[in-house]
């Protein structure tokens, strides 16, 4: 029989079990659990609480890895290229925003701060995977981190149209502690590329990674402070590196950089630029890449820049001013003098002459030829050697009496020979001046050191010989060898070999295996060391001259010793100047291998010249930029030898 009291009892008891709603069931469960919890001993309760907290902590720690793994899977499947929730809505919601189609790479935390548009970042994360020597906290030691599996499988087309597998352009970096080349079994030997060339490519990629991440579109990378420095504000490193990327087969990087040139290189900005530096690096870089690619974009830019630099020649003597405001179209000498540097006004000729040939506008060539004609006739030389300064008003040499093959005069000699070659060996004044100058070097500046009898080029100051030699002078073995190759005196080649050995010793005899900026040779037979380095000269700026000459020497002699010397130098750059987070840095003290004191600057010529010459040095393909068809300007940009 129905009893309301009993029904109430039943309804409370049974109703909560059988006919309960979702809310009611939760309440019931809570009450039941609570009751059970209360029945446990204090020890049991503590144990369960501890286990619960432990599991929560583990779960939180594991979450990012899980989400990252999901993300990689989704990229590899190619299903979620644009974070398309339609493909797998549940998973897509868990993922961070997916990268665009052109970036099929697992995003890494270190990629988050990258500068530049996202498509620029594709290569960066890939390179971070490689086994690579890393400079430690003190930025001067190497630590190797484990290799992760390559995830990306796209191809790169080299400039010769050769298809290169990703592993081939991104090898694990060799262990720089070892003297011998490192063989990486995982890296297939591609046709035409050897492991030393691949090590150069890897070095380039590491340098470029830093530049892209911290200095994109700016002049120079400061790799330690992870920022940039501006000199002219013209993307100096980027433009300087264009033809290197092309030669090294860095197609993707090249396309990204080209896009920057197209859209962001503003040559009309109100800025004072140095005529020489802008000509050799930017005008030279643009002309070179135009010659390699035939892409009109680069010639248009080169011709715009050429026009903007022309006001420099508007001087009383027609010897150009050192500085030009490319936006305003005005030019001026430095504030403290009306002099220009001799090397600067005589090392812009290859570029302006080539610009005339390509644009068929005579004015560029006319301006620079005028300078050479003037200097050809000028008094004040010593056996063909020129002083370091020339006055833009009078057109006369100034500060007479100091003669060097180093800073402020160096590339005058280099360009005499190279203009003669560029023009098809017809301009005899250039050849005469070159030959006379080399005789002047032999007569006045060449000596042998003690005790090892290293042949070196010193300086003359007011008839006093100084056994000082800049690293810059190490362009000379290469230039002498080039002249000999083009038919000049065979004894130039002998001198080239001796000087090459000396330039190598400027590295080999130093604690870090890297040359200082300047050395002094010992002439005293009682001293035991050939090379002395003054405290102010101990820096290394990642300069190219020695590896440049090694390249010429190898091409002309096929003596593999030159390749081995270059390999040692590359390894020492990796050991002492490579910055873990990307880029290479100039250093303050090449004698201090325990801490070479990074300077926090990667000069544009490290990419434009040093790595390019190393790559070419290691190549056994002598048709790769044949020296019978091309010449290099003083920034390693490539111009054809004229055939008509
Ligand atoms: C470069 O800009 C050029 O090689 C120039 O001729 C000399 N200085 C640097 C490299 O050392």
Boltz pocket constraint, residues with backbone or C-beta under 6 A from the ligand:
constraints:
  - pocket:
      binder: B
      contacts: [[A, 411], [A, 472], [A, 543], [A, 544], [A, 545], [A, 605], [A, 609], [A, 634], [A, 635]]
      max_distance: 6.0
